Amino acid sequence: MTNKSISLIVILLCALNLMCVAQEKTSEKRAITIDDDFLIKSVGAPKLSPNEMWIAYTVTTTVLEKDKSYYQIWMTPIIGGEAVPLTSKTQDSWDPVWSKDGKWLYFLSERNDDYTQLWKLNMVHGGEAIQVSKMKKRGIGSFKFSSDEKKLLLTLKDRDPEKIREENDTSYVKPTSPLPYVIDRQQFKQDYVGYLNHQRNHVHIYDIPSQKLTQITFGDYDDASPDWSPDDKWVTFNSNRTENPDGNYNEDIWVVSANNTALSDTLQQISKTPGEDTEPKWSPDGKWIAYLSVKEEYFLYGLYRLTIVHVEGGAPKIISEIHDRNISSFRWAKDSKSIYGIFEDHGMESLVKFKVIDSSMEEIIEGKRVVSSYDIGTKGKIVAKVSSPTVPYEIYIKESGNLRKLTSLNDSLMSKLKLSDIETISFKSVDDWDIEGFIYKPIGYEEGKRYPTILRIHGGPMSQYSYGFAFDAQLFAANGYVVVKVNPRGSTGYGEKFGLGIMADWGNKDYQDVMKGVNYAIEKGYADSTRLGVGGWSYGGILTNYVITQTTRFKAATTGASATLVIANYGHDMYQRWYEYELELPWEDNNRELYEKLSSLNKVANIKTPTLILCGENDWNVPVLNSELLYQSLKRIGIDTELIVYPGQGHSGFPPSYDKDVYQRYLGWFEKYLKY
């Protein structure tokens, strides 16, 4: 072999080696970043076609550069294969619904004006979308078809009398300045709405062929969740029609004729319990109405129980009582003998089926995952929107006892990311209670090495950290932190007594529970006890405030949309009914003492933790007043603090640019105090 040949071989081998190295580098996984949150696509509820061959769903894509999310409808085949977009990227479309014969796909969109209308696509011949509803100055929030698909059941807010006058009165002169708010309701505020007047939500029927809109419920009450009877002659809904609906939580189930008018008297009360009864659904055989009920004495912390009542009256039967867990997203089986629903339990959210006759429960989609929504086909196929600790929501089908993934919206992105190793934890807290949670280990975790640690506290308080994909925890883990997520008392998924553990006792047992979680991480050798951070949003922020007023162990805190001085919120936020139920009137007897006891601001002098405070400017859930009080107090006593107020924002649902800003500030704050 000549020297020239040897040289050529060496060159080829070097080139091949470089190519292999390059391929290895390009295939290396990277740590998750803030921008990945906006690359993750969200999938909507799956909708099975009548022939059970296709699934329609909404895909939400965020474009950070435009500070906007776009909603597009897609369709994927059950047998597997390439998904097909059905609507344009540039025109938001959502909430697809198949016609009974499968020839049309209906959906909601704002295409011609600022009001949401119903549209349809021809699934046989194709073509452009056709507008179905054409209501003037009214938009659709949600809808239900009559059995012949010629009518829509809608809940619409009463129109502003001033705007009606402006449109119809030729002599009307529009004021140069906005009219003052005239307030005479006891419940006079609502987040994302603002000040409330007497424009109530009522049930309407929209006739598609004639484009006629008819109101069928009336009065100074709000009506919600309407549902057709199988013969379309009656409508059930829930409403608080007590003498003073602004003063209590007594929602009941009602039935009214589909032909009702303001002069008719067809309204019938179906449930009469003093608690909250909501989301009624008629059984296919027309004999029963199922709904969710909460006991009056537990109004906020109680479980949503699956309940049925005969349409002709009688005592209601609680189907899920013996299972002592929250039920949601329920629907009747075709034979009216069973009811499907989503069942919260120990961080899992499973699809289950209850037998009406004996309340027995069968798990359909279970395990360490979260089922968010589902659909059941005419022939019994079951599809669901499911997430697991390392997989964002995708759509799956249940087949032969297993789940098969039908969508792959985020597979490409997730294949490039290093994700945290997640450990489920369980430990004993005060009073020997069993508490559970999750620990996310930092990327590149080394056994025996201790890491800066962040205690993340969930909002609610009636919610739970679950087995679903958690971007925030993954982001902190990618930045070198151990993340501790605990489900303290007040959380769902552990029974009613567990949820009631913080009633009128905020920041006590739940504080003990989350601190035991931190101790667990230290005892296991994961957490560096000298570099602890804590943070949360809403009740997560409220409990964060309780934490930093009771211990100086944390070197940094982030508190978002939190309460600090409870008495200042009575009449200022939207929860006056809540305060009166749980804490009673602040000026009577010794009630004020409880208001003051539960106010973390009264212990602000104990705080030694540098604290980042965040809130939406127009938050009527937990108003910015609370954040301002905390900020001013910390500033006054010399604790390092910053107040971040997001212009025009409510409690949550920020634009992408603000969401990114929140994450950047979290990382910056913890980097400053925990990375040394």
C-alpha positions, 0 to 999 in steps of 0.5 A: 500500500502506498503512502498516498493510500495510507494518507487517504485512509487516515483522512477518511477515518478522521473525517468519519470520527469527526462525523461521529463526534458531531452526531454525538454532540447533536444528539446530546440532550440539553437542560430545559429552559424558560423558552421551552415552556412556550415551545410545548404545545397544548392539546385540547379535549379529544372528540371521537367521530361517530364511526370511531375512526378519527379524533378531533382536538384543539392544539394551542401553540404559543408564539412568544415573539407575538406575545400570543397563543393560537388555537387550531383544530386538528384531526388524527386517525385512530389506527395511527398515522399523520395528523391533519390540520383542519383550520388555519393557524391565523384564525383561532378555532377551538372546541370541536364537536362532531355531528351525529352522522359525522358529516360535519365538524362544528367549532367555535371561532371569532372570524368576522367580528369580535364575538365568538360564533359557531362554525362548521366544516364539511367532512365529506366534501371539504371546503371553507368553514361555514358560519352557523350562528349569527347572533348580533352583539352576542358571543358563544362561550359553550354550547350543546346541540338539541337531538336534531342538531337544529338548536343550541343551548346557551348561557348568555350574559344579559346585555348592557342596557346602556349599549342597547339604548345607544343602538336603538335610541336615535336621540341618545348622546354618548357620554364623553366619559365612562359612566360611573359604576352604580353598585347595589349588590352584596357580591359586587366584584369578580376577578376578570370581570370587575364590578358587578351589576345586575346583568345576569347569566341566563339560559337561551335557546338559539334556533339555527334555521331561523337564527332566532334567540329565545331566553328561557330563564329569568330573574336576578339570578345567575344560571349555569351548566344547562343540559337538554332532556333526551326529548329536548322538551326540558332543560336542567341547569344550576342556579342559586335562587335563594332570597339573597343569592349573593350571601350564600353558596346554595346552588340548586338543580332546576328544570324548566320547559324548553318553551318557557317564557317570562310569563310562563311558570314551568320552573321546577326545583329538583335539589333542595339541599343547603349546599352547592349542587352543580353541573346537572346532566340528564341520563339517556333514558330521561329518568335521572339527573346526575350532578356534583354536590358539596355539603353546606358546612364544608362549602370550600374544603368539601368534596365534589360528590357524584349525586343522582336524583329522579326527575320526578323528585325524591331523595338524592343518592350520592354515588361516590360517597363511600370513595371519599374523593373529588369527582369531576368531568362526569358523563352518563354511560349509554345504558344509564346504568353507569356514570364515568368521571375523573377521580382524584387520589394520591396525586393521580387523576384517573378515569373511573366508572361508577355503577348506579345500582351499588356505587361500585367503582371500576378504574378505566385509565389509572396509574401514576398519571393524570387524565384531564378529559376524555371521550367515549365513542358510540361503539365504546372506544375510549380516548383521553387526554393524559399526562405523566411526570415526563410527558406533557398532555397527549391523546391516548386510546384505551385498547386491550387494557393498555394505553396507545399514544395517538398524538406526538405534539411534543415528542421532538422537543422532549427527546432533546431535553434532560428531565429530572429524576422524580421521587414520590415521597411519603412521611409522617407529619404532626398528629401522625398524619401521612403526607405525600409529595414529590422531589425533583432532583437536579439535572446531573444529580450526584449521590451524596451531594447536597443541593440548594432546594426550593419548596414549591407550594401549590395554590387552591388550597383545594388542589393537589400536586399530581403525576402530571408534567410540571414545567416549573419543577423541571425548570428549577431542576434544570438550574441545579435545584432540588425541588420539593412539592408537598400535598399538605392538609387542605389538598384534594386527593386524600379525602374530605377530612384531610381537606378540612384540616385547614378550615379557619386554621390557615398556616398551621397544620399545612405549614407543619406539613410542608416543613416536614417535607423539607426536613425529609429532603434534608434527612435523605441527603438531597437538600442543603439546609443552609440554602433553602428557598420557598415560593408559590402563587395564590394560596401557594403565596399565602402559605409562603407568607405563613412560612417566612413569618414562622421560620428563618430557615429560608434564604429566599422567598417568592410570593405571588398573588398572596393575602397578608391582612385578611380584614383588608380583603373583606369587601375588597376582593370577591370572597365576602361570602367565603369570609362570612362562612368560614370566619364569620362577620369581622365586627361581631363577638370575637371574630376579629381575633380570628381575622387578625390571627390568620393575617401574616402581616401581623407577624411581619417583624419576624421575617428575615427572608429576602422576598420577591413579591408579584401580583396582577394589577387588576387581581380581584381574587387576591388584590394587589393591596396585599402585595403592597402591604407586604412590600411596604412593611418589608421595605420599612424593616430593612428586608431585601424585597421587590414588588413586581406588578403586571399591568392590566392582569388578573389573578392568572392567565398572563400573556406569554411575555409576562409568564416569561418574566415571572420565570426569569425573576424567580430564577434570578432571585433564587440565584442571588440568594441560594447559589453561593 
